[in-house]
Amino acid sequence: MAEETLVHLHSEDFDKEVLQSDLPAVVDFYADWCGPCRMVSPIIESLSHEYAGRVKFVKINTDESPDIAERYGIMSIPTIMVFKKGQVASRTVGAGPAAVYKQKIDAALN
């Protein structure tokens, strides 16, 4: 079975899996009903394979975990945040091309 490169998290797992992660973490804040979120989803999934082992990729459904969305001031989705050593390294609001996310991920890796 292939290693899971993209993990769906809920509030109770967020701190352990993202903030305490040794690897940079890309968090995709989304909702099932969001059209732009569905456009970004395959890009994030593709990047999760490209950066496997170097970056953790996480999806947070804002409808299921509104407390995490509120904690980080998520007002629009999709919002893609990169965390490094428990801190927000970057935030991208709205759907964008893979190159935008790669630039933020690469910056977190350096």
N, C-alpha and C positions, 0 to 999 in steps of 0.2 A: 504494500500500500504506500502511496506517495505521501511524503511529509506535508502536513497542512501548513501553507505559507500565509494564510489569511484567516485570522481568528475573529469570531463574533463574540464580543464581551458584553457583560451587563455591569451595572454599577459596582456590585460587590467585588468584582475581579479587577477593576480599573487600576487602582493604586498599585497592586502587586504586579500586574502584567505590563503596565505602561510606566508609571512613575518610578518603580523600583527595578525596571529592566536594565540589564547591563548594555543592551543594544539600543541604538536610537529606535524610536517607535513612531510609525506613521499611523495616525488615527483618522479614519474616515467617518465623520458624523453625517448620518443620512437618515432617511425615512423611506419606507416601501412605496409610499404614494408620490414621491418626489421624482419628477421627470429628469431634471438635470443630474440627480443622484444616480439614476439608472444609466445615464450616459457616462458618468465617471467610473462606475463600478468595474467594468472590464479593464479600464486603464490601471486602476489600483491593483486588480488581481494580476495583471500582466507584470506590473512592477514588483509585486510580492514574489514572483518567481525569479525575476531578474536579480533582486537583491537578497534572495534567500540566504539565511545564515549570517547576514551582515546587518539587517534591519528587520525589526518586528512590524508586521502589518496587522492592524486591528480595525474592525468596524464596530461602531456604536450606533444603535438605532435610537434616535432622540425621542421617539414615542415611548420606547421601553425603558429608557434611562434618562429621564428629563433632568434629574439632579446633576448628572455629569455635564450635560449640555448647559445647564444654568451656571455651574461652577466656572465654566470656561467662556461664558458670555456668548454662546452660540445663538445668533439671531437669525441666520440664514443658512440653509443647507443646499448643496453639500458644503461643508467646511472641512478642509483637510489640514490637520495640524501635525507638525513634526515635533516630537519630544526628545530631548537629549539630557540624560542625567536628571530626569524628573522635572525639567523645566521646558517651557514652550520655546522651541527654537524658531518656528515659523508657523504662519497661518495663511491659508489660501481659501478665500470664500468664493463659491461659485465653481461651475465646471470649467476646466481648462485642459489644454493638451498635455500629454505625457511629459513633454520637455519642461513645463513649469514645475511639475512635481519632482522630476529628476534633479533639477537644479537645487531645490530645497533639501532633498535627501542627500545629494552629494555634499552640500555645505555642512550638513549635520555629521557626515562621516569624516570630514577633514578637521 
